[in-house]
């Protein structure tokens, strides 16, 4: 009597280790980079926004606040660098929201990849956005007359510091992108939070020129610490204390918002 063979069932998928998950994340990071390169509207906005800030703030406020555009440019460019990079982090939430609403993340879920890889790839890929913003701001600022008067090592530390802060802020943007229903909602809620933080600082003007009640907020604002650190690292001056405080703020933002974003992402996907 011939034995009947038992039906063959596919072996359960092997759980991906850290190395496999990182490989998936870097692959999706490259996907995010390609999206920036192929989306001409987003790329133009990323390139033109820092240029617009520099032209408007320098030539509208320079004569009134500093007696000349060159003096004001030396003072304001580190702040405009912070402004450009922080607002660029909203792109993380907008693209993440777009991918979820169009079903892209549903396709990722059906693939044999680490579950957290799409979120990590979206965040890491947007680091190219922040690096582009830094390069355009500094490059066009030098065309207008800005000069880095600190050492090259100090200037490089300034660029790395603002990128580290942006990497923390993009988790806040990612959380908004996961919670709201549309990219327009990401932009609205993001600006609602970031506008008071960015412009309620010494980014464009000296703290001493503000009302006393506003000075109290400005002095504890993380954007103030980051701007002071950038001024010290790019143009010379004390930078150690504000740089350390900026890193502590970045760490705190990351510790709070990264786990929240991951939790919401797992719930939605």
C-alpha positions in Angstrom: 0.0 0.0 0.0 1.4 3.3 -1.1 1.9 5.9 1.7 0.3 9.2 1.1 2.8 12.0 1.5 1.8 14.8 3.9 1.2 18.2 2.2 4.1 20.5 2.2 3.7 23.8 4.0 6.1 26.7 3.5 8.4 27.2 6.4 7.6 30.2 8.5 9.5 33.3 7.6 12.7 33.7 9.5 12.7 36.8 11.8 15.1 39.3 10.4 18.1 40.2 12.6 19.5 43.6 13.1 21.8 43.3 10.1 19.0 42.4 7.8 16.8 45.2 9.2 19.6 47.7 8.7 20.1 46.5 5.1 16.3 47.0 4.5 16.4 50.5 6.1 19.4 51.6 4.0 17.7 50.4 0.8 14.6 52.4 1.7 16.8 55.4 2.6 18.0 55.3 -1.0 14.4 55.3 -2.1 13.8 58.5 -0.1 16.8 60.1 -1.7 15.6 59.2 -5.2 12.2 60.7 -4.4 13.9 64.0 -3.6 15.9 64.0 -6.8 12.9 63.1 -9.0 10.4 65.5 -7.4 11.4 68.8 -9.1 8.8 70.9 -7.1 10.2 69.7 -3.8 13.8 70.0 -4.9 13.2 73.6 -6.1 11.5 74.5 -2.9 14.4 73.0 -0.9 16.9 75.0 -2.9 15.0 78.3 -3.1 13.7 78.6 0.4 17.1 79.4 2.1 17.9 81.8 -0.7 14.6 83.6 -0.2 15.2 83.8 3.6 18.7 85.3 3.1 17.6 87.9 0.6 14.5 89.0 2.5 15.9 89.1 6.0 19.3 90.6 5.0 18.0 93.4 2.8 14.8 94.2 4.6 16.1 94.2 8.2 19.8 94.7 7.7 19.9 98.5 7.5 17.3 99.0 10.3 18.7 96.5 12.8 22.5 96.5 12.2 23.2 99.7 10.3 24.2 97.7 7.2 23.6 94.5 5.4 27.0 93.0 5.9 27.0 93.3 9.7 23.5 91.9 9.8 24.3 89.0 7.5 27.2 88.0 9.8 24.7 88.1 12.7 21.7 86.6 11.1 23.0 83.8 8.8 23.6 81.3 11.6 20.0 81.9 12.7 18.7 81.6 9.1 20.7 78.3 8.9 18.7 77.0 11.9 15.5 78.4 10.4 16.0 76.7 7.1 16.9 73.3 8.5 14.2 73.2 11.1 11.5 74.0 8.6 12.9 71.5 6.2 12.2 68.7 8.8 8.5 69.2 8.0 9.2 67.4 4.7 9.7 64.2 6.7 6.2 64.2 8.0 4.6 65.3 4.8 6.3 62.5 2.7 5.5 59.9 5.4 1.9 60.9 5.4 1.7 60.8 1.6 3.2 57.3 1.5 0.7 56.1 4.1 -2.3 57.7 2.5 -1.4 56.4 -1.0 -1.0 52.8 0.3 2.8 52.6 -0.2 3.3 51.4 3.4 0.7 48.7 2.9 2.9 47.3 0.1 5.9 47.5 2.4 4.0 45.5 5.0 3.5 42.7 2.5 7.2 42.4 1.8 9.7 40.2 3.8 11.4 43.2 5.3 11.9 44.5 8.8 8.7 46.2 10.0 10.6 49.3 11.2 12.7 49.7 8.0 10.3 52.0 6.1 10.1 54.5 8.9 13.8 54.5 9.5 14.4 54.8 5.8 12.1 57.8 5.5 13.9 59.6 8.4 17.5 58.8 7.3 16.7 59.7 3.7 15.6 63.1 4.7 19.1 63.8 6.1 20.0 64.6 2.5 17.4 67.4 2.6 19.0 68.9 5.7 22.5 68.7 4.2 21.3 70.4 1.1 19.7 73.1 3.1 22.9 73.7 5.0 25.0 73.8 1.8 22.7 76.2 0.0 22.4 78.5 3.0 26.1 78.7 3.6 27.0 78.8 -0.1 24.6 81.6 -1.0 25.4 83.5 2.2 29.0 83.6 1.1 28.0 84.9 -2.3 26.2 87.8 -0.4 29.3 88.5 1.7 29.1 86.2 4.7 32.4 85.0 6.0 33.2 82.1 8.3 35.7 83.6 10.7 36.1 80.5 12.9 38.4 77.5 12.1 37.3 74.9 9.5 37.0 72.3 12.3 34.7 74.6 14.3 32.6 75.3 11.2 32.3 71.6 10.5 31.2 71.1 14.1 28.5 73.8 13.6 27.1 71.9 10.5 27.1 68.6 12.3 25.3 70.2 15.3 22.5 71.6 13.3 22.1 68.3 11.4 22.0 66.4 14.7 19.3 68.7 16.0 17.3 68.3 12.7 17.5 64.5 13.0 15.8 64.8 16.4 13.2 67.3 15.2 12.3 65.1 12.2 10.9 62.5 14.7 8.5 65.2 15.8 7.6 65.8 12.2 7.2 62.0 11.6 4.8 61.7 14.6 2.6 64.5 13.1 2.7 62.8 9.7 1.5 59.6 11.3 -1.3 61.2 13.2 -2.9 63.7 10.8 -4.9 62.8 7.7 -3.2 64.8 5.0 0.1 66.5 4.1 -1.6 69.9 4.5 -2.4 68.9 8.1 1.3 68.1 8.7 2.2 71.6 7.4 -0.5 73.3 9.4 0.2 71.6 12.8 4.0 71.7 12.2 4.0 75.5 11.6 1.7 76.0 14.6 4.4 74.5 16.8 7.5 75.6 15.0 6.7 79.2 14.4 6.7 80.3 18.0 9.8 78.3 18.7 11.8 79.6 15.7 10.7 83.3 15.7 10.4 83.5 19.5 14.2 83.3 19.8 17.3 85.4 19.1 17.5 84.0 15.6 17.0 87.4 13.9 17.4 90.0 16.7 19.2 90.4 20.0 17.4 89.2 23.0 17.9 92.5 24.8 15.7 94.3 22.4 12.6 92.3 23.3 10.0 92.9 26.1 10.9 91.3 29.5 8.2 88.6 29.4 9.4 87.5 25.9 13.0 87.5 27.0 12.1 84.9 29.7 10.8 82.6 27.0 13.7 83.3 24.5 16.3 82.5 27.1 15.1 78.9 27.6 14.1 78.3 24.0 16.1 75.5 22.4 16.3 77.4 19.2 18.1 80.2 21.1 20.7 77.7 22.3 21.2 76.3 18.8 21.5 79.7 17.2 24.0 80.9 19.8 26.0 77.7 19.3 26.0 78.2 15.5 27.1 81.8 15.8 30.0 80.8 18.1 31.0 77.9 15.8 30.8 79.8 12.5 31.9 83.4 13.5 33.8 82.9 16.7 32.8 83.4 20.3 31.6 81.2 23.2 29.9 78.1 21.9 30.6 75.3 24.3 27.7 75.9 26.7 25.0 76.6 24.1 26.2 73.6 22.0 25.9 71.2 25.0 22.5 72.6 25.8 21.4 72.1 22.2 22.6 68.5 22.2 20.7 67.9 25.4 17.6 69.4 23.9 18.1 67.2 20.8 18.5 64.1 22.9 15.4 65.0 24.9 13.3 65.6 21.7 14.5 62.3 20.3 13.8 60.3 23.5 10.3 61.7 23.7 9.1 61.7 20.1 11.0 58.8 18.5 9.3 56.1 20.7 5.9 57.8 20.2 6.4 57.8 16.4 7.4 54.2 16.4 4.4 53.2 18.5 1.9 55.1 16.3 3.6 53.6 13.2 3.3 50.1 14.5 -0.4 50.7 15.3 -1.1 52.1 11.9 0.8 49.5 9.9 
